[in-house]
Amino acid sequence: MQQRHKYEIKKTKYMATKKITETIEEEPKVAKKKTAKVATKKAVVVEVSGAGEKAIAKSNATKTTLENENSPLNVAVYDTTGKEVDTIDLPAELFGAKVNPVLMAQAVRVYLANQRQGTASTKTRGEVRGSTRKIYRQKGTGRARHGGVRAPIFVKGGIAHGPKPQDHSLAMPKKMKRAALFSALTAKLAGNQVRIVSGIEALAPKTKLVMGALNNFGLSDKKAKVLVVTAIDTEAIIRSGRNLKGVTITAADRINTYEVLNTKSLVLMKEAVERLQEVFGKK
């Protein structure tokens, strides 16, 4: 045992000295590598500084060209006759957001789940009316054994595993709801399905006039759904458009992702754009 212990001590000493010698020999190599990296970095800095003026000139040229071009968020405003009367800059926060299909699908699922009432209810065998006596004796009849007439297999018996009142509602953070709404509005604008209109509120409360205005906007297809967004609840517009098939009228503060995606065309009143910015924009 003593000889083995001495051998292990000698072995550890030898390994320690070997590591020290290896580190001493590798130190100059590491230093050379570091100096080489520093030299390459300096060369890159010199090249970048030399080409800096050209890059700045190119960026300024691209900025001027982009400013001269029409922005996709600058859209036309139409009157009730379908003529272009003005232009408006849509808020980039609402109509220039990143389109997130997964988030929009989640918002639609939450909205539809919250529309469920969950009031369906059936009675079990313990809740229906009927006697609790045993209908016939246990043995000797040749029939199956039963304990009462309220069993599910009998007429007017209870329902087995039937629906009961339950809460189907789902929750979603406000930031996610707004992001989903902004994605839906951006997708509609990118698909050229947004119309900005002025003057509908001045029309007489007649269905014929509202239908004629929608036809002037190119929305004459009766099968296509149209969502008309007003700044506030206007009784004249609501009464005029509630009989039109496929036309839904809502206020700007009640708009949601499902209604935007469930329509073919989105008609926004000019005042509704400002109302959307006030309600959903950054405060």
C-alpha positions in Angstrom: 0.0 0.0 0.0 2.8 2.4 0.8 4.6 1.7 -2.5 1.4 2.3 -4.4 0.8 5.6 -2.6 4.4 6.8 -3.5 3.8 5.9 -7.1 0.6 8.0 -7.3 2.4 11.0 -5.8 5.2 10.8 -8.4 2.6 10.6 -11.2 0.7 13.7 -10.1 4.0 15.7 -9.9 4.9 14.6 -13.4 1.6 15.6 -14.8 1.7 19.0 -13.2 5.2 19.8 -14.5 4.1 18.7 -18.0 1.1 21.1 -18.0 3.3 24.0 -16.9 5.8 23.4 -19.7 3.0 23.1 -22.3 1.4 26.4 -21.3 4.9 28.2 -21.4 5.4 26.9 -25.0 1.9 27.9 -26.2 2.0 31.5 -24.8 3.9 33.0 -27.8 1.5 31.3 -30.3 -1.5 32.8 -28.6 0.1 36.2 -28.6 0.8 35.9 -32.3 -2.9 35.0 -33.0 -4.1 38.0 -31.0 -1.9 40.4 -32.9 -3.1 39.0 -36.2 -6.7 39.5 -35.2 -6.0 43.1 -34.2 -4.3 43.8 -37.5 -7.2 42.4 -39.5 -9.7 44.5 -37.5 -7.6 47.7 -38.2 -7.6 46.8 -41.9 -11.4 46.4 -41.9 -11.9 49.8 -40.2 -9.7 51.5 -42.8 -11.7 49.9 -45.6 -15.0 50.9 -44.0 -13.9 54.5 -43.4 -12.8 54.7 -47.0 -16.1 53.6 -48.4 -18.1 55.5 -45.8 -18.7 58.6 -48.0 -20.0 56.4 -50.8 -22.5 54.6 -48.5 -23.8 57.9 -47.1 -24.3 59.3 -50.6 -26.2 56.1 -51.6 -28.4 56.3 -48.5 -29.3 59.9 -49.1 -30.2 59.1 -52.7 -32.5 56.3 -51.6 -34.2 58.5 -49.0 -35.0 61.2 -51.6 -36.4 58.7 -54.0 -38.6 57.1 -51.3 -39.9 60.5 -50.2 -40.8 61.3 -53.8 -42.7 58.1 -54.3 -46.2 57.7 -53.1 -46.5 55.9 -49.7 -48.7 52.8 -49.6 -50.4 54.3 -46.5 -51.5 57.4 -48.5 -54.9 56.3 -49.9 -57.6 58.1 -51.8 -60.9 59.3 -50.2 -64.1 58.8 -52.2 -67.4 60.5 -52.0 -70.8 58.9 -52.3 -70.7 59.1 -56.1 -67.4 57.1 -56.3 -65.2 60.0 -57.2 -61.8 60.7 -55.6 -62.1 63.9 -53.7 -59.1 63.8 -51.3 -56.3 61.7 -49.9 -55.5 60.7 -46.4 -52.4 59.3 -44.6 -53.4 56.2 -42.7 -51.6 55.7 -39.3 -48.6 53.4 -39.8 -49.2 51.8 -36.4 -52.6 50.4 -37.5 -52.2 49.9 -41.2 -48.4 49.3 -41.5 -47.9 46.6 -38.9 -46.3 43.2 -39.3 -48.9 40.6 -40.5 -49.0 37.8 -38.0 -51.3 35.0 -39.2 -50.9 32.9 -36.1 -51.9 35.7 -33.8 -54.9 36.6 -36.0 -56.1 32.9 -35.9 -55.7 33.0 -32.1 -57.8 36.2 -31.8 -60.5 34.7 -34.0 -60.6 31.5 -31.9 -60.9 33.6 -28.7 -63.7 35.7 -30.2 -65.8 32.8 -31.4 -65.3 30.9 -28.1 -66.6 34.0 -26.2 -69.7 34.0 -28.4 -70.8 30.6 -27.0 -73.5 30.9 -24.4 -72.9 27.5 -22.9 -76.4 27.2 -21.5 -77.3 23.8 -23.0 -78.5 21.5 -20.2 -80.0 18.0 -20.0 -81.4 16.1 -17.0 -79.9 12.9 -15.6 -81.8 10.0 -14.3 -81.7 11.6 -10.9 -83.3 14.8 -12.1 -86.3 13.5 -14.2 -89.7 12.8 -12.8 -90.6 9.2 -12.0 -90.9 6.6 -9.4 -87.9 5.1 -7.7 -89.5 1.7 -7.1 -88.1 -1.4 -8.7 -90.3 -2.1 -11.8 -90.2 -5.9 -11.5 -88.4 -8.5 -9.5 -84.7 -9.2 -10.0 -84.9 -12.8 -11.1 -87.3 -15.2 -12.8 -88.8 -12.9 -15.5 -86.4 -13.7 -18.3 -85.7 -10.0 -18.9 -82.8 -7.8 -18.0 -82.5 -6.6 -14.4 -83.6 -3.0 -13.8 -84.1 -0.8 -10.8 -86.3 2.0 -12.1 -88.1 3.6 -15.0 -85.8 6.7 -14.9 -82.9 4.8 -16.5 -81.6 6.3 -19.8 -82.8 3.4 -21.9 -86.5 4.0 -21.1 -88.7 6.6 -22.7 -88.8 9.8 -20.6 -85.8 8.6 -18.7 -82.6 10.6 -18.0 -79.9 11.5 -20.4 -76.5 9.8 -19.9 -73.5 12.1 -20.4 -75.6 15.0 -21.7 -74.4 18.6 -21.9 -74.4 20.8 -18.8 -74.0 24.6 -18.5 -70.3 25.5 -18.8 -68.2 28.5 -19.5 -66.4 28.5 -22.9 -64.9 31.9 -22.6 -61.2 32.5 -23.3 -59.0 35.4 -22.3 -56.4 37.2 -24.4 -54.1 40.1 -23.4 -55.0 43.5 -24.7 -51.7 44.0 -26.4 -52.2 40.7 -28.3 -55.7 41.7 -29.3 -54.5 45.0 -30.7 -51.6 43.4 -32.5 -54.0 40.9 -34.1 -56.3 43.8 -35.2 -53.4 45.8 -36.6 -52.3 42.7 -38.6 -55.8 42.2 -40.0 -56.1 45.9 -41.0 -52.7 45.8 -42.6 -53.6 42.6 -44.5 -56.8 44.2 -45.8 -54.9 47.3 -47.0 -52.3 45.2 -48.7 -55.0 43.3 -50.5 -56.6 46.5 -51.8 -59.8 45.8 -49.8 -60.0 49.1 -47.9 -62.1 52.1 -49.0 -62.1 55.5 -47.3 -65.4 57.3 -47.7 -66.8 60.6 -46.8 -70.4 61.9 -47.0 -72.4 58.8 -46.2 -73.5 60.4 -42.9 -75.1 63.2 -44.8 -77.3 60.9 -46.8 -81.0 60.6 -46.0 -81.9 57.5 -44.0 -82.9 55.4 -46.9 -81.6 51.9 -47.8 -81.7 52.7 -51.5 -79.2 55.6 -51.1 -76.7 53.6 -49.1 -77.0 50.7 -51.5 -76.3 53.1 -54.4 -73.3 54.5 -52.6 -71.8 51.0 -52.1 -72.4 50.2 -55.7 -70.5 53.3 -56.7 -67.5 52.1 -54.7 -67.5 48.9 -56.7 -69.1 46.8 -54.0 -72.2 45.7 -56.0 -71.6 41.9 -55.4 -74.4 40.9 -53.1 -72.6 37.7 -52.0 -69.5 39.5 -50.8 -69.6 40.8 -47.2 -69.0 44.4 -46.5 -68.0 46.0 -43.1 -68.9 49.7 -42.8 -67.0 51.4 -39.9 -68.4 54.7 -38.6 -66.8 57.0 -36.1 -69.8 56.8 -33.7 -73.1 55.0 -33.7 -75.2 56.9 -36.2 -78.9 55.9 -36.2 -79.5 57.0 -39.8 -76.7 54.9 -41.2 -77.7 51.9 -39.1 -81.3 52.0 -40.1 -80.4 52.5 -43.7 -78.0 49.6 -44.0 -79.4 47.0 -41.6 -81.7 45.5 -44.3 -78.8 45.1 -46.9 -77.7 41.5 -47.2 -74.0 41.0 -46.3 -73.5 44.6 -45.0 -72.5 45.0 -41.4 -72.3 48.5 -39.7 -70.3 49.0 -36.6 -68.6 51.8 -34.7 -64.8 52.2 -34.7 -64.4 51.5 -30.9 -66.1 48.1 -31.3 -64.2 46.8 -34.3 -62.4 43.5 -33.8 -60.2 41.1 -35.7 -62.9 38.6 -36.6 -65.2 41.2 -38.2 -62.3 42.6 -40.3 -61.3 39.1 -41.5 -64.8 37.9 -42.1 -65.6 40.6 -44.7 -64.5 40.9 -48.3 -64.3 44.7 -48.2 -63.7 47.2 -45.4 -65.4 50.7 -45.8 -64.0 53.2 -43.4 -65.5 56.6 -42.8 -63.0 59.4 -42.9 -63.7 60.3 -39.3 -63.5 56.6 -38.3 -59.8 56.6 -39.1 -59.1 59.3 -36.5 -61.3 57.5 -34.1 -59.4 54.2 -34.6 -56.2 56.1 -33.9 -57.6 57.5 -30.7 -59.0 54.2 -29.4 -56.3 51.7 -30.4 -53.2 53.9 -31.0 -50.5 54.6 -28.5 -51.5 57.0 -25.8 
